[in-house]
Amino acid sequence: MEHPVLYLARVTKFLDGLIAEHGHYLFMGFVFLCIAFLIWMLTRHRTRPVHDISVVILPLGHAPRREPEPEPEPVLFRESSDF
């Protein structure tokens, strides 16, 4: 019985050889497959209607500076009715 790493080594050597010899054909096949998938996704009939999605746009960069609110003047004397 062989170690599983040796099986993996055979598979990776096979895939490396396949990509080296036929990589350009594999690439073009995947390109056409992706284009066909995109066309199908964009032109298919939906079973449910598309619902409106609310989007929140977050500002990029620094937040605008706000002027600090003026501090209230301190009360020096209070009347006895305030207690």
Residue frames as a rotation matrix with the C-alpha (Angstrom) as fourth column:
MET 1
0.581 0.814 0.000 0.00
0.814 -0.581 0.000 0.00
0.000 0.000 -1.000 0.00
GLU 2
-0.371 -0.723 0.583 1.37
0.723 -0.619 -0.307 3.38
0.583 0.307 0.752 -1.01
HIS 3
-0.572 0.106 -0.813 1.25
0.598 -0.624 -0.502 6.55
-0.561 -0.774 0.294 1.00
PRO 4
0.470 0.865 0.175 -1.57
0.770 -0.305 -0.560 8.96
-0.431 0.398 -0.810 -0.08
VAL 5
0.350 -0.405 -0.844 1.00
-0.267 -0.907 0.325 11.67
-0.898 0.112 -0.426 -0.79
LEU 6
-0.729 -0.639 0.246 2.39
0.019 0.340 0.940 9.54
-0.685 0.690 -0.235 -3.64
TYR 7
-0.133 0.772 0.621 -1.08
0.953 0.271 -0.133 9.36
-0.271 0.574 -0.772 -5.20
LEU 8
0.726 0.394 -0.563 -1.35
0.325 -0.919 -0.224 13.11
-0.606 -0.021 -0.795 -4.92
ALA 9
-0.177 -0.875 -0.451 2.08
-0.279 -0.395 0.875 13.50
-0.944 0.281 -0.174 -6.53
ARG 10
-0.697 -0.039 0.716 0.94
0.584 0.547 0.599 11.44
-0.415 0.836 -0.359 -9.53
VAL 11
0.344 0.917 0.202 -2.22
0.909 -0.271 -0.318 13.51
-0.236 0.293 -0.926 -9.91
THR 12
0.619 -0.139 -0.773 -0.36
-0.017 -0.986 0.164 16.83
-0.785 -0.088 -0.613 -9.71
LYS 13
-0.551 -0.835 -0.012 2.25
-0.083 0.040 0.996 15.64
-0.830 0.550 -0.091 -12.25
PHE 14
-0.413 0.488 0.769 -0.56
0.880 0.432 0.199 14.61
-0.235 0.758 -0.608 -14.60
LEU 15
0.664 0.722 -0.194 -2.32
0.666 -0.689 -0.286 17.97
-0.340 0.061 -0.938 -14.21
ASP 16
0.194 -0.684 -0.703 0.95
-0.176 -0.729 0.661 19.87
-0.965 -0.005 -0.262 -14.70
GLY 17
-0.769 -0.486 0.416 1.59
0.260 0.357 0.897 17.97
-0.584 0.798 -0.148 -17.95
LEU 18
-0.037 0.853 0.520 -1.98
0.987 0.113 -0.116 18.51
-0.157 0.509 -0.846 -19.11
ILE 19
0.748 0.305 -0.589 -1.78
0.312 -0.946 -0.093 22.25
-0.585 -0.114 -0.803 -18.47
ALA 20
-0.183 -0.904 -0.387 1.66
-0.166 -0.360 0.918 22.50
-0.969 0.233 -0.084 -20.09
GLU 21
-0.823 -0.167 0.542 0.48
0.432 0.436 0.790 20.77
-0.368 0.884 -0.287 -23.28
HIS 22
-0.367 0.806 0.464 -3.13
0.772 -0.014 0.635 21.96
0.518 0.591 -0.618 -23.55
GLY 23
-0.509 0.117 -0.853 -3.30
0.703 -0.516 -0.490 25.02
-0.497 -0.849 0.181 -21.29
HIS 24
-0.919 0.152 -0.363 -4.31
-0.295 -0.878 0.378 27.44
-0.262 0.454 0.852 -24.01
TYR 25
-0.585 0.754 -0.299 -7.23
-0.003 0.367 0.930 25.20
0.811 0.545 -0.212 -25.04
LEU 26
-0.280 0.454 -0.846 -8.32
0.932 0.340 -0.126 24.83
0.231 -0.823 -0.518 -21.41
PHE 27
-0.746 -0.047 -0.664 -8.16
0.328 -0.895 -0.304 28.60
-0.580 -0.445 0.683 -20.93
MET 28
-0.867 0.437 -0.241 -10.25
-0.460 -0.512 0.725 29.31
0.194 0.739 0.645 -24.03
GLY 29
-0.436 0.731 -0.525 -12.76
0.412 0.681 0.606 26.64
0.800 0.048 -0.598 -22.98
PHE 30
-0.350 0.277 -0.895 -13.18
0.914 -0.110 -0.392 28.25
-0.206 -0.955 -0.214 -19.56
VAL 31
-0.901 0.023 -0.433 -13.55
-0.074 -0.992 0.101 31.69
-0.427 0.124 0.896 -21.18
PHE 32
-0.697 0.676 -0.239 -16.35
-0.335 -0.012 0.942 30.49
0.634 0.736 0.235 -23.45
LEU 33
-0.319 0.569 -0.758 -17.97
0.748 0.642 0.167 28.63
0.582 -0.513 -0.631 -20.55
CYS 34
-0.582 0.054 -0.811 -17.94
0.641 -0.584 -0.499 31.81
-0.500 -0.810 0.305 -18.42
ILE 35
-0.920 0.262 -0.292 -19.34
-0.377 -0.794 0.476 33.92
-0.108 0.548 0.829 -21.25
ALA 36
-0.501 0.769 -0.396 -22.15
0.042 0.479 0.877 31.40
0.864 0.423 -0.272 -21.81
PHE 37
-0.335 0.357 -0.872 -22.89
0.927 0.293 -0.236 31.36
0.171 -0.887 -0.428 -18.08
LEU 38
-0.790 0.016 -0.612 -23.06
0.218 -0.927 -0.306 35.17
-0.573 -0.375 0.729 -17.94
ILE 39
-0.817 0.532 -0.223 -25.39
-0.447 -0.341 0.827 35.30
0.364 0.775 0.516 -20.94
TRP 40
-0.344 0.703 -0.622 -27.62
0.477 0.702 0.529 32.69
0.808 -0.115 -0.577 -19.30
MET 41
-0.477 0.121 -0.871 -27.68
0.854 -0.170 -0.491 34.59
-0.207 -0.978 -0.022 -15.99
LEU 42
-0.845 0.080 -0.529 -28.57
-0.074 -0.997 -0.034 37.89
-0.530 0.011 0.848 -17.66
THR 43
-0.694 0.569 -0.441 -31.24
-0.641 -0.210 0.738 36.57
0.327 0.795 0.510 -20.03
ARG 44
-0.810 0.409 -0.420 -33.05
0.455 0.890 -0.011 33.93
0.369 -0.200 -0.908 -17.97
HIS 45
-0.023 0.894 0.447 -36.63
-0.217 -0.441 0.871 34.42
0.976 -0.077 0.204 -16.86
ARG 46
-0.897 -0.301 0.324 -36.99
-0.345 0.016 -0.939 34.89
0.278 -0.953 -0.118 -13.14
THR 47
-0.418 0.768 -0.485 -39.60
0.641 0.628 0.442 32.96
0.644 -0.126 -0.755 -11.21
ARG 48
0.289 0.463 -0.838 -39.94
0.904 -0.419 0.080 35.72
-0.314 -0.781 -0.540 -8.62
PRO 49
0.769 -0.007 0.639 -39.89
0.331 -0.852 -0.407 39.46
0.547 0.524 -0.653 -9.31
VAL 50
-0.341 -0.938 -0.052 -36.85
0.673 -0.205 -0.711 41.46
0.656 -0.278 0.702 -8.38
HIS 51
0.637 0.547 -0.543 -37.38
0.769 -0.400 0.499 43.31
0.056 -0.736 -0.675 -5.09
ASP 52
0.608 -0.413 0.678 -36.11
-0.172 -0.902 -0.395 46.78
0.775 0.123 -0.620 -4.39
ILE 53
0.284 -0.630 -0.723 -32.95
0.905 0.424 -0.014 46.71
0.316 -0.650 0.691 -2.32
SER 54
0.997 0.006 0.079 -32.11
-0.023 -0.934 0.356 49.59
0.076 -0.357 -0.931 -0.02
VAL 55
0.284 -0.958 0.046 -28.52
0.766 0.197 -0.612 50.71
0.577 0.209 0.790 -0.34
VAL 56
0.888 -0.133 -0.440 -26.52
0.241 -0.680 0.692 52.70
-0.391 -0.721 -0.572 2.19
ILE 57
0.533 -0.736 0.417 -23.74
0.419 -0.199 -0.886 54.79
0.735 0.647 0.202 0.70
LEU 58
0.660 -0.404 -0.633 -20.92
0.627 -0.167 0.761 55.36
-0.413 -0.899 0.143 3.13
PRO 59
0.929 -0.354 -0.107 -18.68
-0.363 -0.821 -0.441 58.39
0.068 0.448 -0.891 2.56
LEU 60
0.552 -0.829 -0.088 -15.09
0.786 0.553 -0.275 57.68
0.277 0.083 0.957 1.66
GLY 61
-0.245 -0.729 0.639 -12.36
0.298 -0.684 -0.666 59.72
0.923 0.027 0.385 3.26
HIS 62
-0.903 -0.185 -0.388 -12.47
0.424 -0.232 -0.875 61.88
0.072 -0.955 0.288 6.33
ALA 63
0.119 0.982 -0.147 -15.72
0.991 -0.108 0.085 63.04
0.068 -0.156 -0.985 7.87
PRO 64
0.027 -0.089 0.996 -16.38
0.279 -0.956 -0.092 66.80
0.960 0.280 -0.001 7.65
ARG 65
-0.794 -0.383 -0.472 -15.45
0.558 -0.155 -0.815 68.75
0.239 -0.911 0.337 10.76
ARG 66
0.368 0.915 0.167 -18.20
0.631 -0.377 0.678 70.23
0.683 -0.144 -0.716 12.87
GLU 67
-0.372 -0.420 0.828 -17.83
-0.302 -0.788 -0.536 73.32
0.878 -0.450 0.166 14.95
PRO 68
-0.740 0.093 -0.666 -18.11
0.595 0.551 -0.585 72.51
0.313 -0.829 -0.463 18.65
GLU 69
0.320 0.926 0.203 -21.30
0.577 -0.360 0.733 73.58
0.752 -0.117 -0.649 20.34
PRO 70
-0.279 -0.435 0.856 -20.91
-0.367 -0.776 -0.514 76.55
0.888 -0.457 0.057 22.68
GLU 71
-0.604 0.016 -0.797 -20.75
0.650 0.588 -0.480 75.61
0.461 -0.808 -0.366 26.33
PRO 72
0.516 0.822 0.242 -23.50
0.465 -0.506 0.727 77.04
0.719 -0.263 -0.643 28.54
GLU 73
-0.211 -0.568 0.795 -22.46
-0.399 -0.692 -0.601 79.73
0.892 -0.445 -0.081 30.95
PRO 74
-0.597 -0.053 -0.801 -22.03
0.582 0.658 -0.478 78.46
0.552 -0.751 -0.362 34.50
VAL 75
0.482 0.804 0.348 -24.70
0.144 -0.464 0.874 79.43
0.864 -0.372 -0.339 37.02
LEU 76
-0.597 -0.783 0.178 -23.06
-0.003 -0.220 -0.976 81.23
0.803 -0.583 0.129 39.92
PHE 77
-0.873 0.370 0.318 -26.06
-0.404 -0.184 -0.896 81.81
-0.273 -0.911 0.310 42.13
ARG 78
-0.649 0.729 -0.218 -29.26
0.349 0.540 0.766 79.80
0.676 0.421 -0.605 42.34
GLU 79
-0.263 0.663 0.701 -32.47
-0.788 -0.566 0.240 80.84
0.556 -0.489 0.672 43.87
SER 80
-0.744 -0.033 0.667 -33.80
-0.563 0.567 -0.601 78.82
-0.359 -0.823 -0.441 46.76
SER 81
0.330 0.942 0.062 -36.82
-0.709 0.290 -0.643 77.67
-0.623 0.168 0.764 44.70
ASP 82
0.243 -0.299 -0.923 -34.52
-0.854 0.385 -0.349 75.66
0.459 0.873 -0.162 42.37
PHE 83
-0.759 -0.630 0.166 -33.59
-0.626 0.635 -0.453 73.16
0.179 -0.447 -0.876 45.11
